[in-house]
Amino acid sequence: MKIKRREFLSTAVVGTAGSLLTGEMVLAAPPKPAPADLDPTAVVPLGKHLKACRISCGTGMAGGGRQTNQTRLGKEKFEALLRYAYDQGIRQFDMADMYGTHPYVGRVLKGKPRDQVQLVSKIWTHRGGLPERERPLADVLVKRFLKELQTDYIDVLQIHCMMRGDWPQQQRRQMDAMAKLKEKGLIRAHGVSIHTLPALEAAAKEPWVDVVHVGVNPFGHRTAGPTDQVVPLLKKIRAAGKGIIGMKFDPRQRKKTLRFVMDLGCVDALTVGFEKPEHIDEFRANVRQRLVGQAG
């Protein structure tokens, strides 16, 4: 890894058990979970070699043509929403070239400690979706991304919306370009966002993949495939040391989805496209509630 001056912050918190003295009897209090165990925005492992905030602020609701529901709020409201997410402890921000949200995030995070923030973005390689027809390689695109984000590296860069089972063959030139960017320290990790079962199966086999972005919920709504087929693949991917970021949390059933995903034990971080401050408050509270439940 080329970047030496920017390491993710991590803290090892050791719980202490108190004791009650009664005559000669010593009663040890039950061990309490470390604070990070109950922190919905704690920094957690993202695969074997990375760390990231447990909650990721998505910016791509109904995205396309460099517009999303978030950008449609207007600059003032969208950037206020991003600042609120940061103030509530969220340190991972999920973007894509197709969303057009790099400049907003860059302005809001300017001056913030870079090593405490994780920036995730994606390269669009399909026809349509962007105003221009050209689809340059990552080395060209990342130069622009870095300027828009006002930073000198991106934590995770992914190939956006892979649907074919042969995507590793189709995207090999992009993959090679991203590998070189990683060697130079311009990105810390590379991977894919997945939208079909064949593409997920390919991601499970592909050594190049560091991080996978994938829809997962118990209803099979906008996921890569049937839940009983998706979950074993996610566990295989996680066992191989690759990071998994879950997405596609249906707002109408978000609490039930959250419980299901967090209990799988293989999804590292959760991306949600918040559109209002209260959405952030609600999701944080639900994540904490589930963490308390898991702690018993």
C-alpha positions as CSV (number, residue, x, y, z in Angstrom):
1,M,0.0,0.0,0.0
2,K,1.5,3.3,-1.1
3,I,-0.4,5.5,1.3
4,K,1.5,5.5,4.6
5,R,0.3,8.8,6.1
6,R,-3.3,8.0,5.9
7,E,-4.3,4.9,7.9
8,F,-7.9,4.2,9.0
9,L,-8.3,4.9,12.7
10,S,-9.2,1.9,14.8
11,T,-9.5,1.6,18.6
12,A,-9.3,-1.5,20.7
13,V,-11.8,-1.1,23.5
14,V,-11.5,-3.6,26.4
15,G,-14.5,-4.0,28.6
16,T,-14.0,-4.1,32.4
17,A,-16.1,-6.0,34.8
18,G,-16.7,-4.6,38.2
19,S,-16.9,-6.6,41.4
20,L,-19.0,-6.5,44.6
21,L,-17.3,-7.5,47.8
22,T,-19.6,-9.0,50.5
23,G,-17.6,-10.5,53.3
24,E,-15.3,-13.0,51.5
25,M,-17.5,-13.4,48.5
26,V,-16.6,-11.7,45.2
27,L,-19.4,-11.4,42.6
28,A,-18.2,-10.4,39.1
29,A,-20.6,-8.3,37.2
30,P,-21.6,-9.6,33.7
31,P,-19.3,-8.4,31.0
32,K,-20.5,-5.4,29.2
33,P,-20.2,-4.9,25.4
34,A,-17.4,-2.6,24.4
35,P,-18.8,0.8,23.3
36,A,-18.0,0.2,19.6
37,D,-20.1,-2.9,19.7
38,L,-23.2,-0.8,20.2
39,D,-22.1,2.2,18.0
40,P,-24.2,2.2,14.8
41,T,-21.5,4.3,13.1
42,A,-18.4,2.4,14.4
43,V,-15.5,1.7,12.1
44,V,-15.6,-2.1,11.3
45,P,-13.6,-4.4,9.1
46,L,-14.4,-4.3,5.4
47,G,-12.9,-7.6,4.3
48,K,-9.4,-8.6,5.4
49,H,-7.5,-5.5,4.7
50,L,-9.8,-2.5,5.0
51,K,-12.0,-0.7,7.5
52,A,-15.0,1.4,7.0
53,C,-17.9,3.0,8.8
54,R,-20.8,0.5,9.5
55,I,-23.3,2.9,7.9
56,S,-22.7,4.4,4.5
57,C,-24.5,7.5,3.3
58,G,-25.8,6.7,-0.2
59,T,-26.2,9.5,-2.7
60,G,-27.8,7.7,-5.7
61,M,-31.5,7.3,-5.2
62,A,-33.3,7.2,-8.6
63,G,-29.9,8.1,-10.2
64,G,-29.0,8.6,-13.8
65,G,-27.5,11.2,-16.1
66,R,-25.6,12.6,-13.1
67,Q,-28.8,13.4,-11.2
68,T,-30.4,11.7,-8.2
69,N,-33.1,12.4,-5.7
70,Q,-30.4,13.9,-3.5
71,T,-29.0,16.3,-6.1
72,R,-32.6,17.3,-7.0
73,L,-32.9,18.6,-3.4
74,G,-30.7,21.4,-4.6
75,K,-27.1,22.3,-3.5
76,E,-28.1,23.9,-0.1
77,K,-30.4,21.1,1.1
78,F,-28.3,18.2,-0.2
79,E,-25.1,19.6,1.3
80,A,-26.9,20.2,4.6
81,L,-28.0,16.6,4.5
82,L,-24.5,15.4,4.0
83,R,-23.2,17.6,6.8
84,Y,-25.9,16.2,9.1
85,A,-24.8,12.6,8.2
86,Y,-21.3,13.5,9.1
87,D,-22.3,15.2,12.4
88,Q,-24.2,12.0,13.3
89,G,-21.0,10.0,13.0
90,I,-21.4,8.6,9.4
91,R,-18.0,8.5,7.8
92,Q,-18.6,6.4,4.6
93,F,-20.1,8.1,1.6
94,D,-21.2,6.2,-1.4
95,M,-21.2,7.8,-4.9
96,A,-20.9,7.1,-8.6
97,D,-20.0,9.0,-11.7
98,M,-23.6,8.3,-12.9
99,Y,-25.0,10.1,-9.8
100,G,-23.0,13.3,-10.3
101,T,-22.6,13.6,-6.5
102,H,-18.8,13.9,-6.2
103,P,-18.6,17.7,-6.0
104,Y,-21.3,17.9,-3.3
105,V,-19.4,15.4,-1.1
106,G,-16.1,17.0,-1.8
107,R,-17.3,20.5,-0.7
108,V,-18.9,19.2,2.5
109,L,-15.9,17.1,3.5
110,K,-13.3,19.7,2.7
111,G,-11.1,20.3,5.7
112,K,-12.3,17.2,7.5
113,P,-9.8,14.6,8.6
114,R,-9.3,12.5,5.5
115,D,-8.1,9.4,7.3
116,Q,-11.4,9.2,9.2
117,V,-13.6,9.2,6.0
118,Q,-14.2,6.5,3.4
119,L,-15.1,7.6,-0.1
120,V,-16.7,4.9,-2.3
121,S,-17.3,5.6,-6.0
122,K,-18.2,3.7,-9.2
123,I,-17.3,3.7,-12.9
124,W,-20.2,3.4,-15.4
125,T,-19.3,1.3,-18.4
126,H,-22.7,0.7,-20.0
127,R,-24.4,2.6,-22.9
128,G,-26.6,5.4,-21.7
129,G,-26.8,6.6,-18.2
130,L,-24.3,9.5,-18.8
131,P,-24.5,12.5,-21.1
132,E,-21.4,11.6,-23.0
133,R,-20.9,8.5,-25.1
134,E,-17.2,7.9,-24.3
135,R,-16.3,5.3,-21.7
136,P,-12.7,6.0,-20.8
137,L,-10.6,3.7,-18.6
138,A,-10.3,4.3,-14.9
139,D,-6.9,6.1,-15.1
140,V,-8.6,8.9,-17.1
141,L,-11.8,8.9,-15.0
142,V,-10.1,8.9,-11.6
143,K,-8.2,12.1,-12.4
144,R,-11.5,13.9,-12.7
145,F,-13.0,12.1,-9.7
146,L,-10.2,13.2,-7.5
147,K,-10.6,16.9,-8.5
148,E,-14.4,16.7,-8.0
149,L,-13.9,15.1,-4.5
150,Q,-11.0,17.5,-3.6
151,T,-8.9,14.5,-2.4
152,D,-5.8,12.6,-3.5
153,Y,-7.2,9.1,-3.2
154,I,-10.5,7.1,-3.2
155,D,-11.0,4.4,-0.7
156,V,-13.0,2.0,-2.9
157,L,-13.6,2.2,-6.6
158,Q,-16.0,-0.2,-8.2
159,I,-17.2,-1.1,-11.7
160,H,-20.9,-0.1,-11.6
161,C,-23.9,-2.4,-12.1
162,M,-22.4,-5.7,-13.3
163,M,-25.1,-8.0,-14.6
164,R,-23.3,-10.6,-16.9
165,G,-21.6,-13.7,-15.6
166,D,-18.7,-13.0,-17.9
167,W,-18.1,-9.5,-16.6
168,P,-14.5,-10.3,-15.5
169,Q,-13.6,-11.0,-19.1
170,Q,-15.6,-8.1,-20.5
171,Q,-14.1,-5.6,-18.0
172,R,-10.5,-6.9,-17.9
173,R,-9.0,-3.6,-19.3
174,Q,-10.9,-1.6,-16.7
175,M,-9.8,-4.0,-14.0
176,D,-6.1,-3.8,-15.1
177,A,-6.3,0.0,-15.0
178,M,-7.8,0.0,-11.6
179,A,-5.1,-2.4,-10.3
180,K,-2.5,0.0,-11.5
181,L,-4.3,2.9,-9.7
182,K,-4.2,0.8,-6.5
183,E,-0.5,0.2,-6.9
184,K,0.0,4.0,-7.2
185,G,-2.1,4.7,-4.1
186,L,-4.8,6.6,-6.0
187,I,-7.4,4.0,-4.8
188,R,-7.1,1.7,-1.8
189,A,-9.4,-1.1,-3.1
190,H,-11.4,-2.1,-6.2
191,G,-14.4,-4.2,-6.8
192,V,-17.9,-4.3,-8.3
193,S,-21.5,-3.4,-7.7
194,I,-23.7,-6.5,-8.5
195,H,-27.2,-6.8,-9.8
196,T,-27.7,-10.4,-10.9
197,L,-26.9,-13.9,-9.6
198,P,-24.5,-14.8,-12.5
199,A,-22.5,-11.6,-11.8
200,L,-22.4,-12.4,-8.1
201,E,-21.2,-15.9,-8.8
202,A,-18.4,-14.4,-10.9
203,A,-17.5,-12.0,-8.2
204,A,-17.2,-14.9,-5.7
205,K,-14.6,-16.5,-8.0
206,E,-12.7,-13.5,-9.1
207,P,-9.5,-12.8,-7.1
208,W,-9.3,-9.2,-8.3
209,V,-12.4,-8.3,-6.3
210,D,-11.7,-6.5,-2.9
211,V,-15.2,-5.2,-2.2
212,V,-18.7,-6.1,-3.5
213,H,-21.7,-3.9,-3.4
214,V,-24.9,-6.0,-3.5
215,G,-28.6,-5.8,-2.9
216,V,-29.6,-8.1,0.0
217,N,-32.9,-8.4,1.8
218,P,-35.2,-11.2,2.9
219,F,-37.8,-10.4,0.2
220,G,-35.7,-10.7,-2.9
221,H,-36.7,-7.2,-3.9
222,R,-34.1,-5.6,-6.2
223,T,-31.5,-8.1,-5.1
224,A,-29.1,-10.2,-7.2
225,G,-31.4,-13.2,-7.0
226,P,-33.4,-15.5,-4.7
227,T,-32.4,-15.0,-1.1
228,D,-31.6,-18.7,-0.6
229,Q,-29.0,-18.5,-3.5
230,V,-27.6,-15.0,-2.7
231,V,-26.8,-15.6,0.9
232,P,-24.5,-18.7,0.4
233,L,-22.6,-16.7,-2.2
234,L,-22.2,-13.7,0.2
235,K,-20.8,-16.0,2.8
236,K,-18.4,-17.5,0.3
237,I,-17.3,-14.0,-0.7
238,R,-16.8,-13.0,2.9
239,A,-14.9,-16.1,3.8
240,A,-12.5,-15.3,1.0
241,G,-11.6,-12.1,2.8
242,K,-13.6,-9.8,0.5
243,G,-15.6,-6.9,1.9
244,I,-19.4,-6.7,1.4
245,I,-21.5,-3.6,1.4
246,G,-25.2,-4.2,1.5
247,M,-27.8,-2.0,-0.3
248,K,-31.4,-2.0,-1.4
249,F,-33.1,-1.4,1.9
250,D,-36.8,-1.1,1.2
251,P,-38.0,2.0,3.3
252,R,-41.4,0.3,3.9
253,Q,-39.7,-2.8,5.4
254,R,-36.4,-1.4,6.4
255,K,-36.4,-2.5,10.1
256,K,-37.2,-6.1,9.2
257,T,-34.6,-6.0,6.4
258,L,-32.0,-4.6,8.7
259,R,-32.5,-7.3,11.3
260,F,-32.1,-10.0,8.5
261,V,-29.0,-8.5,7.0
262,M,-27.2,-7.8,10.2
263,D,-27.9,-11.3,11.5
264,L,-26.3,-12.9,8.4
265,G,-22.9,-12.2,9.8
266,C,-21.3,-11.6,6.4
267,V,-22.4,-8.1,5.4
268,D,-19.9,-5.5,6.7
269,A,-21.4,-2.1,5.9
270,L,-24.9,-0.8,5.0
271,T,-25.6,1.8,2.3
272,V,-28.8,3.7,2.5
273,G,-29.8,6.6,0.2
274,F,-31.0,9.0,2.9
275,E,-33.2,11.9,1.7
276,K,-34.0,13.6,5.0
277,P,-32.3,14.0,8.3
278,E,-35.0,12.0,10.0
279,H,-34.2,9.1,7.8
280,I,-30.7,9.1,9.2
281,D,-31.9,9.3,12.8
282,E,-34.3,6.4,12.2
283,F,-31.7,4.2,10.6
284,R,-29.1,4.9,13.2
285,A,-31.6,4.1,15.9
286,N,-32.6,0.8,14.2
287,V,-29.0,-0.3,13.8
288,R,-28.2,0.4,17.4
289,Q,-31.4,-1.4,18.5
290,R,-30.2,-4.5,16.6
291,L,-26.7,-4.3,18.0
292,V,-28.2,-4.2,21.5
293,G,-30.3,-7.2,20.6
294,Q,-27.3,-9.1,19.3
295,A,-25.3,-8.3,22.4
296,G,-28.0,-10.0,24.4
